[in-house]
């Protein structure tokens, strides 16, 4: 696999976080979209990040194959939200 080749590495995907989604539910969505490898790794990263309670509902554009801690950070960064759902 060549790095940097279009379509082969780290594509952008949209993930929708609904009001009331638990960390486990978000983790499963991220696994399904190919963002993180396991929900357990995402949940560990979520627990380790003191700001994780600030994740807001909305549609996020994330990269595939992210480290779990990077996925948490991306969900906390409003610049990754593609909508402004209140």
C-alpha positions, -999 to 999 in steps of 0.1 A, spaced: 0 0 0 14 33 -10 9 61 15 -6 93 2 -23 75 -27 -59 87 -32 -85 63 -18 -60 41 0 -53 58 33 -71 79 58 -103 89 41 -127 114 56 -159 99 70 -189 114 86 -201 102 120 -233 114 137 -233 118 175 -269 119 187 -281 137 218 -278 111 247 -253 88 229 -231 71 255 -194 67 251 -200 31 241 -225 40 215 -201 66 200 -173 40 201 -194 15 181 -202 42 155 -165 50 152 -156 13 148 -183 9 121 -170 39 102 -134 27 104 -123 56 125 -109 35 154 -101 -2 156 -120 -10 188 -147 6 209 -128 -5 240 -97 16 230 -120 46 223 -137 42 257 -103 41 275 -92 72 256 -126 89 265 -121 80 302 -86 94 301 -96 128 286 -111 151 313 -129 172 286 -147 142 271 -180 152 287 -180 182 264 -185 162 232 -216 177 216 -242 161 193 -237 167 157 -222 154 125 -184 152 126 -160 147 97 -132 124 109 -103 104 93 -103 67 92 -76 47 111 -72 73 139 -56 66 172 -84 64 198 -70 95 217 -69 114 184 -106 105 177 -116 119 212 -96 151 205 -113 154 171 -148 150 186 -139 178 211 -128 201 182 -158 221 168 -139 226 136 -146 190 128 -184 195 131 -201 199 97 -233 212 112 -244 235 140 -271 214 157 -280 227 191 
